[in-house]
Amino acid sequence: MSTHDTPEPGRWVQKWLSPPRHAVYLAAAGGDHARALALYEWNSQVAAALHRDLAHIEVGLRNAYNDALTEYWSGPSH
């Protein structure tokens, strides 16, 4: 986790994240505000990467369902 790409922490962070949410990251960062903000940014990046992969899985699964149902459905197509 790198802090050089993360903006300087300040009071805006608690307003932006909310004090309870910010407290979770602050505790994980040992009270270091800059590290807590960098940790939040890292978490956002990991979540974005996971959502990308989930989207690919969802499309593949939907297409597999379509293929399986189409094989047995004798009615009109959608």
DSSP file (Angstrom, degrees, kcal/mol; ACC not computed):
  #  RESIDUE AA STRUCTURE BP1 BP2  ACC     N-H-->O    O-->H-N    N-H-->O    O-->H-N    TCO  KAPPA ALPHA  PHI   PSI    X-CA   Y-CA   Z-CA
    1    1 A M              0   0    0      0, 0.0     2,-0.4     0, 0.0    38,-0.1   0.000 360.0 360.0 360.0 127.0    0.0    0.0    0.0
    2    2 A S        -     0   0    0     36,-0.2     3,-0.3     1,-0.1    40,-0.1  -0.878 360.0-168.3-109.9 135.7    1.5    3.3   -1.1
    3    3 A T  S >  S+     0   0    0     -2,-0.4     3,-1.1     1,-0.2    -1,-0.1   0.531  73.9  84.2 -95.8  -6.6    0.7    6.6    0.5
    4    4 A H  T 3  S+     0   0    0      1,-0.2    -1,-0.2    34,-0.0    -2,-0.0   0.714  92.6  46.3 -72.7 -17.6    2.4    8.8   -2.1
    5    5 A D  T 3  S+     0   0    0     -3,-0.3    -1,-0.2     2,-0.1    -2,-0.1   0.407  96.7  90.5 -98.4   0.9   -0.7    8.7   -4.5
    6    6 A T  S <  S-     0   0    0     -3,-1.1    32,-0.1     1,-0.1    31,-0.0  -0.808  81.2-114.8-101.4 135.5   -3.2    9.5   -1.7
    7    7 A P        -     0   0    0      0, 0.0    -1,-0.1     0, 0.0    -2,-0.1  -0.188  46.0 -81.8 -62.8 160.7   -4.1   13.1   -0.8
    8    8 A E        -     0   0    0      1,-0.1     2,-0.1    29,-0.0    26,-0.0  -0.388  49.6-118.5 -62.5 135.1   -3.2   14.5    2.6
    9    9 A P        +     0   0    0      0, 0.0     2,-0.3     0, 0.0    25,-0.1  -0.390  47.6 146.6 -72.2 155.6   -5.7   13.4    5.3
   10   10 A G    >>  -     0   0    0     23,-0.1     3,-1.6    -2,-0.1     4,-0.6  -0.909  66.0 -62.4-165.3-169.4   -7.6   16.1    7.1
   11   11 A R  H 3> S+     0   0    0     -2,-0.3     4,-1.5     1,-0.3     3,-0.3   0.786 122.3  71.3 -61.2 -25.9  -10.9   16.7    8.7
   12   12 A W  H 3> S+     0   0    0      1,-0.2     4,-2.7     2,-0.2    -1,-0.3   0.801  87.7  64.6 -60.7 -28.4  -12.6   16.2    5.3
   13   13 A V  H <> S+     0   0    0     -3,-1.6     4,-3.1     1,-0.2     5,-0.4   0.938 102.6  45.3 -64.0 -46.8  -11.8   12.5    5.5
   14   14 A Q  H  X S+     0   0    0     -4,-0.6     4,-2.3    -3,-0.3    -1,-0.2   0.884 115.1  48.2 -64.7 -37.3  -14.1   11.9    8.5
   15   15 A K  H  < S+     0   0    0     -4,-1.5    -1,-0.2     2,-0.2    -2,-0.2   0.899 115.5  45.4 -67.0 -39.1  -16.8   13.9    6.9
   16   16 A W  H  < S+     0   0    0     -4,-2.7    -2,-0.2    -5,-0.2    -3,-0.2   0.936 127.5  26.0 -70.4 -48.3  -16.4   12.0    3.6
   17   17 A L  H  < S-     0   0    0     -4,-3.1     4,-0.3    -5,-0.2    -3,-0.2   0.754 111.7-115.5 -86.7 -25.9  -16.3    8.5    5.1
   18   18 A S     X  -     0   0    0     -4,-2.3     4,-2.9    -5,-0.4     5,-0.3   0.253  28.0 -93.7  89.4 141.8  -18.2    9.2    8.3
   19   19 A P  H  > S+     0   0    0      0, 0.0     4,-2.3     0, 0.0     5,-0.1   0.881 123.5  50.5 -54.9 -43.4  -16.5    8.9   11.7
   20   20 A P  H  > S+     0   0    0      0, 0.0     4,-1.1     0, 0.0    -2,-0.1   0.929 114.6  43.2 -63.1 -42.1  -17.6    5.3   12.4
   21   21 A R  H  > S+     0   0    0     -4,-0.3     4,-1.2     1,-0.2     3,-0.5   0.922 114.4  50.1 -67.6 -43.5  -16.3    4.1    9.0
   22   22 A H  H  X S+     0   0    0     -4,-2.9     4,-2.7     1,-0.2    -1,-0.2   0.872 103.6  61.2 -61.9 -36.3  -13.1    6.2    9.2
   23   23 A A  H  X S+     0   0    0     -4,-2.3     4,-2.5    -5,-0.3    -1,-0.2   0.847  98.8  56.4 -60.7 -35.1  -12.5    4.7   12.7
   24   24 A V  H  X S+     0   0    0     -4,-1.1     4,-1.9    -3,-0.5    -1,-0.2   0.942 112.8  39.8 -61.9 -47.6  -12.3    1.2   11.3
   25   25 A Y  H  X S+     0   0    0     -4,-1.2     4,-1.6     2,-0.2    -2,-0.2   0.871 114.1  54.1 -70.6 -37.4   -9.5    2.2    8.9
   26   26 A L  H  <>S+     0   0    0     -4,-2.7     5,-3.1     2,-0.2     6,-0.3   0.903 109.1  48.1 -63.6 -41.4   -7.8    4.4   11.5
   27   27 A A  H ><5S+     0   0    0     -4,-2.5     3,-1.4     1,-0.2    -1,-0.2   0.912 111.1  50.4 -65.3 -41.9   -7.7    1.5   14.0
   28   28 A A  H 3<5S+     0   0    0     -4,-1.9    -1,-0.2     1,-0.3    -2,-0.2   0.791 110.3  51.3 -65.7 -27.0   -6.3   -0.9   11.3
   29   29 A A  T ><5S-     0   0    0     -4,-1.6     3,-1.3    -5,-0.1    -1,-0.3   0.258 117.3-112.0 -94.3  11.4   -3.6    1.7   10.5
   30   30 A G  T < 5S-     0   0    0     -3,-1.4    -3,-0.2     1,-0.3    -2,-0.1   0.808  73.3 -54.2  65.2  30.0   -2.6    2.1   14.1
   31   31 A G  T 3 <S+     0   0    0     -5,-3.1     2,-0.8     1,-0.2    -1,-0.3   0.437  99.6 137.4  85.9  -1.0   -3.9    5.6   14.4
   32   32 A D    <>  -     0   0    0     -3,-1.3     4,-2.4    -6,-0.3    -1,-0.2  -0.718  39.6-161.6 -83.7 111.5   -1.9    6.9   11.4
   33   33 A H  H  > S+     0   0    0     -2,-0.8     4,-2.1     1,-0.2     5,-0.2   0.884  88.2  49.0 -64.2 -41.1   -4.3    9.1    9.4
   34   34 A A  H  > S+     0   0    0      1,-0.2     4,-2.1     2,-0.2    -1,-0.2   0.914 113.6  46.8 -65.8 -41.5   -2.4    9.1    6.2
   35   35 A R  H  > S+     0   0    0      2,-0.2     4,-2.5     1,-0.2    -2,-0.2   0.870 109.4  54.7 -68.2 -36.1   -2.0    5.3    6.3
   36   36 A A  H  X S+     0   0    0     -4,-2.4     4,-2.1     2,-0.2    -2,-0.2   0.915 109.7  46.7 -62.6 -43.2   -5.8    4.9    7.1
   37   37 A L  H  X S+     0   0    0     -4,-2.1     4,-2.2     2,-0.2    -2,-0.2   0.899 112.4  49.8 -66.4 -40.3   -6.7    7.0    4.0
   38   38 A A  H  X S+     0   0    0     -4,-2.1     4,-2.6     2,-0.2    -2,-0.2   0.884 109.7  52.1 -64.3 -38.1   -4.2    4.9    1.9
   39   39 A L  H  X S+     0   0    0     -4,-2.5     4,-2.5     2,-0.2    -2,-0.2   0.898 108.4  50.5 -64.2 -41.0   -5.8    1.7    3.3
   40   40 A Y  H  X S+     0   0    0     -4,-2.1     4,-2.1     2,-0.2    -2,-0.2   0.920 111.4  48.5 -62.4 -43.2   -9.3    3.0    2.3
   41   41 A E  H  X S+     0   0    0     -4,-2.2     4,-2.1     2,-0.2    -2,-0.2   0.913 111.1  50.1 -63.4 -43.2   -8.0    3.7   -1.2
   42   42 A W  H  X S+     0   0    0     -4,-2.6     4,-2.4     1,-0.2    -2,-0.2   0.916 109.2  52.0 -60.9 -43.5   -6.4    0.3   -1.4
   43   43 A N  H  X S+     0   0    0     -4,-2.5     4,-2.5     1,-0.2    -1,-0.2   0.893 108.3  51.7 -60.2 -40.7   -9.7   -1.3   -0.3
   44   44 A S  H  X S+     0   0    0     -4,-2.1     4,-2.3     2,-0.2    -1,-0.2   0.899 109.7  49.3 -63.3 -40.8  -11.5    0.6   -3.0
   45   45 A Q  H  X S+     0   0    0     -4,-2.1     4,-2.1     2,-0.2    -2,-0.2   0.896 111.3  48.7 -66.4 -40.8   -9.1   -0.6   -5.6
   46   46 A V  H  X S+     0   0    0     -4,-2.4     4,-2.3     2,-0.2    -2,-0.2   0.918 111.6  50.0 -64.5 -43.2   -9.5   -4.2   -4.5
   47   47 A A  H  X S+     0   0    0     -4,-2.5     4,-2.4     1,-0.2    -2,-0.2   0.900 109.8  51.0 -62.3 -40.9  -13.3   -3.9   -4.5
   48   48 A A  H  X S+     0   0    0     -4,-2.3     4,-1.8     2,-0.2    -1,-0.2   0.905 110.3  49.0 -63.6 -41.3  -13.2   -2.5   -8.0
   49   49 A A  H  X S+     0   0    0     -4,-2.1     4,-1.9     1,-0.2    -2,-0.2   0.907 111.4  49.7 -64.9 -41.0  -11.0   -5.4   -9.3
   50   50 A L  H  X S+     0   0    0     -4,-2.3     4,-2.7     1,-0.2    -2,-0.2   0.902 108.3  52.5 -64.6 -41.4  -13.3   -7.9   -7.6
   51   51 A H  H  X S+     0   0    0     -4,-2.4     4,-2.1     2,-0.2    -1,-0.2   0.873 106.6  54.2 -63.6 -36.2  -16.4   -6.3   -9.2
   52   52 A R  H  X S+     0   0    0     -4,-1.8     4,-1.7     2,-0.2    -1,-0.2   0.945 111.3  44.5 -61.5 -48.2  -14.8   -6.5  -12.6
   53   53 A D  H  X S+     0   0    0     -4,-1.9     4,-2.3     1,-0.2    -2,-0.2   0.901 111.3  53.3 -64.6 -41.0  -14.2  -10.2  -12.2
   54   54 A L  H  X S+     0   0    0     -4,-2.7     4,-2.6     1,-0.2    -1,-0.2   0.873 105.7  54.7 -61.9 -36.1  -17.7  -10.8  -10.8
   55   55 A A  H  X S+     0   0    0     -4,-2.1     4,-2.0     2,-0.2    -1,-0.2   0.905 108.5  48.0 -64.0 -40.8  -19.1   -9.1  -13.9
   56   56 A H  H  X S+     0   0    0     -4,-1.7     4,-2.2     2,-0.2    -2,-0.2   0.910 112.6  48.7 -65.8 -41.5  -17.2  -11.5  -16.2
   57   57 A I  H  X S+     0   0    0     -4,-2.3     4,-2.8     1,-0.2     5,-0.2   0.909 109.5  53.3 -63.1 -42.0  -18.4  -14.5  -14.2
   58   58 A E  H  X S+     0   0    0     -4,-2.6     4,-2.5     2,-0.2    -1,-0.2   0.908 109.4  47.5 -61.9 -42.7  -22.0  -13.2  -14.3
   59   59 A V  H  X S+     0   0    0     -4,-2.0     4,-2.3     2,-0.2    -1,-0.2   0.929 113.8  47.5 -65.3 -44.6  -22.0  -12.9  -18.1
   60   60 A G  H  X S+     0   0    0     -4,-2.2     4,-2.1     2,-0.2    -2,-0.2   0.909 113.8  47.3 -62.8 -41.8  -20.5  -16.4  -18.5
   61   61 A L  H  X S+     0   0    0     -4,-2.8     4,-2.6     2,-0.2    -2,-0.2   0.910 111.3  50.8 -66.2 -42.8  -23.0  -17.9  -16.1
   62   62 A R  H  X S+     0   0    0     -4,-2.5     4,-2.3    -5,-0.2    -2,-0.2   0.908 111.7  47.9 -61.8 -41.8  -25.9  -16.1  -17.7
   63   63 A N  H  X S+     0   0    0     -4,-2.3     4,-2.5     2,-0.2    -1,-0.2   0.870 110.1  52.3 -67.8 -36.2  -24.8  -17.4  -21.1
   64   64 A A  H  X S+     0   0    0     -4,-2.1     4,-2.5     2,-0.2    -2,-0.2   0.914 110.2  48.6 -65.1 -42.4  -24.4  -20.9  -19.8
   65   65 A Y  H  X S+     0   0    0     -4,-2.6     4,-2.9     2,-0.2     5,-0.3   0.929 111.0  51.1 -60.6 -44.7  -28.0  -20.8  -18.4
   66   66 A N  H  X S+     0   0    0     -4,-2.3     4,-2.6     1,-0.2    -2,-0.2   0.926 110.8  47.7 -59.6 -45.5  -29.2  -19.6  -21.7
   67   67 A D  H  X S+     0   0    0     -4,-2.5     4,-1.6     2,-0.2    -1,-0.2   0.926 114.1  46.8 -62.1 -44.8  -27.5  -22.4  -23.6
   68   68 A A  H  X S+     0   0    0     -4,-2.5     4,-0.8     1,-0.2    -2,-0.2   0.914 116.2  43.7 -65.4 -43.5  -28.8  -25.0  -21.2
   69   69 A L  H >X S+     0   0    0     -4,-2.9     4,-1.8     1,-0.2     3,-0.6   0.883 110.6  54.9 -70.3 -37.6  -32.4  -23.7  -21.2
   70   70 A T  H 3< S+     0   0    0     -4,-2.6    -1,-0.2    -5,-0.3    -2,-0.2   0.846 101.1  60.5 -63.4 -33.7  -32.4  -23.2  -25.0
   71   71 A E  H 3< S+     0   0    0     -4,-1.6    -1,-0.2     1,-0.2    -2,-0.2   0.828 117.3  29.7 -62.7 -32.5  -31.4  -26.9  -25.5
   72   72 A Y  H << S+     0   0    0     -4,-0.8     2,-0.5    -3,-0.6    -2,-0.2   0.578  98.5  94.8-104.9 -13.5  -34.6  -28.0  -23.7
   73   73 A W     <  +     0   0    0     -4,-1.8     4,-0.0     1,-0.1    -4,-0.0  -0.695  41.8 178.4 -87.6 125.1  -37.0  -25.2  -24.6
   74   74 A S        +     0   0    0     -2,-0.5    -1,-0.1     2,-0.0     3,-0.1   0.449  54.9  89.8-103.2  -1.6  -39.2  -25.9  -27.6
   75   75 A G  S    S-     0   0    0      1,-0.2    -2,-0.0     0, 0.0     2,-0.0  -0.070  92.8 -57.3 -83.3-171.8  -41.2  -22.6  -27.4
   76   76 A P        -     0   0    0      0, 0.0    -1,-0.2     0, 0.0     2,-0.1  -0.297  58.3-111.5 -67.6 152.1  -40.4  -19.3  -29.0
   77   77 A S              0   0    0      1,-0.1    -3,-0.0    -3,-0.1    -7,-0.0  -0.367 360.0 360.0 -78.6 162.9  -37.1  -17.6  -28.2
   78   78 A H              0   0    0     -2,-0.1    -1,-0.1     0, 0.0     0, 0.0   0.475 360.0 360.0 -83.6 360.0  -36.9  -14.5  -26.2
